[in-house]
Amino acid sequence: MSLQEHVRTSRIEARIAPESLDLVRRAAAIQGRSVSDFVVSAAHDAAQKTVSEMEVIRLSREAQERFVALLMAPPPPNEALLRALERRKTMIVE
């Protein structure tokens, strides 16, 4: 479902400098949209980008290959991990 197909029942309010409003109006006109549609779409796109940047981990090809290699053949547990496992056994009763 596209942004345009959603039922719009909520409102937002914002103060904006006159110069910024002029720019937003110009951009909306260039796209043949209302200021409201332009602002909602721009805010939606910015929100999606922000959330994606926080939720999606991007790795280089080399890092991806190393990550998969470690998953497929993990190194043996080190001393600190073994101690943590022993502490866990004393604190958690299954």
Backbone bond lengths (Angstrom), bond angles and torsions (degrees), N, CA, C in turn:
res aa  C-N    CA-C-N  psi(-1)  N-CA   C-N-CA  omega(-1)  CA-C   N-CA-C  phi
1 M - - - 1.447 - - 1.530 107.46 -
2 S 1.307 116.75 128.04 1.458 120.26 -179.06 1.517 110.88 -78.25
3 L 1.314 114.85 167.06 1.464 120.92 179.52 1.524 110.36 -59.87
4 Q 1.319 117.67 -35.48 1.461 121.64 -178.47 1.526 112.29 -68.95
5 E 1.351 117.73 -26.86 1.451 121.22 -175.92 1.527 113.33 -82.92
6 H 1.318 117.80 -12.91 1.458 120.79 179.60 1.531 109.51 -70.74
7 V 1.316 116.04 144.14 1.453 120.92 175.11 1.516 106.99 -75.84
8 R 1.299 116.11 126.68 1.454 120.68 -177.08 1.519 109.22 -95.97
9 T 1.320 115.26 108.36 1.457 119.85 -179.95 1.524 112.39 -121.74
10 S 1.316 117.71 -11.38 1.460 121.33 -177.97 1.528 109.73 -104.42
11 R 1.334 114.34 154.71 1.460 119.84 -179.21 1.515 109.94 -123.98
12 I 1.329 115.86 151.80 1.454 121.95 168.60 1.521 106.94 -128.65
13 E 1.314 115.00 157.29 1.453 120.18 179.70 1.516 107.50 -133.78
14 A 1.321 116.90 144.03 1.459 119.81 179.43 1.521 109.67 -151.04
15 R 1.300 115.58 147.36 1.461 122.01 171.61 1.515 106.81 -93.23
16 I 1.322 116.24 142.48 1.455 120.33 -177.24 1.523 108.88 -143.62
17 A 1.312 116.06 142.50 1.465 120.91 177.58 1.528 109.05 -65.42
18 P 1.322 117.36 144.87 1.474 119.89 -179.28 1.528 113.39 -54.59
19 E 1.330 117.48 -38.39 1.472 120.26 -179.85 1.531 110.64 -65.73
20 S 1.324 115.51 -38.50 1.464 119.09 178.70 1.519 111.02 -68.28
21 L 1.329 116.55 -39.74 1.464 119.96 177.98 1.519 110.56 -63.05
22 D 1.320 116.62 -40.86 1.475 119.48 177.21 1.528 110.70 -59.70
23 L 1.324 116.28 -42.19 1.461 120.42 179.43 1.524 111.06 -65.44
24 V 1.337 116.96 -42.67 1.465 121.04 178.85 1.522 109.84 -63.49
25 R 1.319 117.11 -44.04 1.477 120.23 177.80 1.519 111.04 -59.50
26 R 1.336 116.49 -42.92 1.466 120.51 -179.66 1.525 110.58 -63.53
27 A 1.348 116.37 -45.23 1.463 120.13 179.93 1.528 110.93 -63.89
28 A 1.323 116.91 -41.54 1.470 120.53 178.68 1.529 110.18 -61.95
29 A 1.320 116.15 -43.08 1.470 120.30 179.68 1.528 111.06 -63.39
30 I 1.322 116.67 -39.97 1.467 120.41 178.86 1.521 110.56 -60.53
31 Q 1.330 116.46 -37.70 1.462 120.65 179.67 1.522 112.50 -86.08
32 G 1.340 117.54 -3.29 1.461 120.43 -179.98 1.516 112.66 69.48
33 R 1.328 116.86 34.76 1.456 121.86 -178.13 1.520 109.79 -123.03
34 S 1.313 114.50 164.36 1.462 118.83 173.11 1.527 108.13 -75.45
35 V 1.316 116.19 159.53 1.467 120.39 176.72 1.530 109.56 -59.30
36 S 1.317 116.36 -42.42 1.461 120.58 179.96 1.523 110.97 -59.86
37 D 1.323 117.53 -49.35 1.465 120.54 179.23 1.522 111.19 -60.99
38 F 1.327 116.46 -41.72 1.451 120.63 -179.72 1.529 110.86 -62.26
39 V 1.333 116.93 -47.07 1.461 121.57 -177.86 1.532 110.81 -65.86
40 V 1.322 117.25 -43.75 1.462 120.28 179.78 1.528 110.03 -62.54
41 S 1.312 117.53 -44.40 1.458 121.11 -179.97 1.529 111.00 -64.43
42 A 1.322 117.23 -44.45 1.463 120.84 -179.92 1.528 110.52 -63.82
43 A 1.328 117.28 -42.23 1.467 120.91 179.31 1.534 110.05 -65.30
44 H 1.315 116.31 -41.14 1.464 121.12 178.95 1.530 110.51 -62.23
45 D 1.327 116.72 -46.72 1.466 120.83 179.25 1.523 111.33 -61.56
46 A 1.332 116.99 -43.48 1.464 120.97 179.52 1.525 110.73 -64.94
47 A 1.323 116.74 -39.27 1.467 120.30 179.39 1.523 110.47 -65.70
48 Q 1.329 117.33 -44.40 1.465 120.39 178.23 1.521 111.26 -60.05
49 K 1.328 116.99 -42.87 1.463 121.60 179.90 1.525 110.23 -62.86
50 T 1.331 116.96 -44.93 1.462 121.37 -179.15 1.524 111.08 -62.07
51 V 1.320 116.88 -47.06 1.465 120.77 -179.70 1.523 109.96 -64.42
52 S 1.314 117.06 -43.28 1.462 121.10 -179.96 1.525 111.22 -60.89
53 E 1.326 116.89 -41.64 1.462 120.48 179.85 1.527 111.68 -62.92
54 M 1.329 117.24 -28.97 1.452 120.43 -179.66 1.530 112.47 -88.29
55 E 1.316 118.37 -25.99 1.458 121.72 -174.07 1.522 114.46 -101.53
56 V 1.309 117.56 -21.21 1.459 120.76 -175.66 1.523 108.94 -106.72
57 I 1.318 115.50 127.47 1.460 120.97 177.46 1.525 107.75 -96.06
58 R 1.311 115.77 124.01 1.454 120.10 179.17 1.533 108.29 -107.54
59 L 1.319 114.62 129.31 1.458 120.60 -179.09 1.520 109.97 -122.40
60 S 1.311 115.02 148.21 1.463 119.23 173.20 1.522 108.13 -65.92
61 R 1.304 116.69 165.96 1.464 121.21 178.92 1.531 110.00 -58.07
62 E 1.330 116.01 -43.77 1.467 120.85 179.86 1.533 110.81 -61.91
63 A 1.334 117.33 -43.54 1.464 120.98 -179.91 1.527 110.74 -66.68
64 Q 1.331 117.42 -36.84 1.467 120.66 177.39 1.524 110.45 -62.11
65 E 1.313 115.63 -45.43 1.466 119.88 -178.58 1.525 110.89 -64.94
66 R 1.316 117.14 -40.44 1.473 120.41 178.32 1.524 110.27 -65.22
67 F 1.338 117.07 -42.85 1.467 122.01 179.52 1.527 110.55 -58.95
68 V 1.326 116.78 -48.05 1.467 120.93 -179.94 1.523 110.53 -64.72
69 A 1.323 116.96 -40.69 1.467 119.84 179.29 1.522 110.24 -61.42
70 L 1.321 117.81 -41.04 1.463 120.79 179.23 1.531 111.49 -68.81
71 L 1.329 117.30 -33.89 1.464 119.66 176.07 1.524 111.27 -67.38
72 M 1.327 114.97 -40.10 1.461 119.43 -177.24 1.540 112.20 -75.20
73 A 1.312 117.20 -30.94 1.468 121.02 -179.25 1.528 108.07 -140.38
74 P 1.325 116.63 76.14 1.468 119.24 -177.16 1.528 111.29 -66.58
75 P 1.322 116.22 149.46 1.465 118.85 176.91 1.524 109.51 -70.29
76 P 1.322 117.03 159.02 1.474 118.59 177.71 1.530 109.77 -65.59
77 P 1.331 117.20 153.56 1.466 119.34 -179.70 1.529 110.78 -63.90
78 N 1.344 115.42 140.48 1.464 119.18 177.58 1.534 109.40 -86.20
79 E 1.319 116.29 177.53 1.465 121.17 -176.48 1.526 112.04 -60.33
80 A 1.322 117.33 -40.96 1.475 120.64 -178.58 1.528 110.49 -63.16
81 L 1.308 117.46 -40.90 1.460 120.59 179.13 1.529 110.88 -67.25
82 L 1.308 117.06 -40.12 1.469 120.45 178.46 1.534 110.64 -63.97
83 R 1.337 117.16 -40.68 1.467 120.20 177.24 1.531 110.42 -64.39
84 A 1.325 116.69 -41.03 1.468 120.38 179.01 1.520 110.55 -62.70
85 L 1.306 117.54 -39.61 1.461 121.61 177.89 1.527 110.55 -63.03
86 E 1.301 117.02 -42.62 1.465 120.30 178.59 1.533 110.61 -64.26
87 R 1.332 117.55 -42.08 1.478 120.24 177.40 1.520 110.70 -62.76
88 R 1.327 116.14 -39.55 1.465 119.94 178.83 1.515 110.69 -60.40
89 K 1.328 116.23 -43.00 1.473 120.18 -179.22 1.521 111.75 -60.55
90 T 1.336 117.79 -33.29 1.458 120.31 -179.57 1.539 111.84 -79.92
91 M 1.336 117.40 -22.24 1.477 119.73 -176.66 1.519 113.28 -97.17
92 I 1.312 117.99 -25.38 1.470 120.53 -174.84 1.521 109.43 -117.02
93 V 1.307 114.67 123.06 1.462 120.79 177.38 1.520 107.12 -101.92
94 E 1.302 116.12 123.89 1.473 119.08 -177.88 1.498 111.24 -93.63
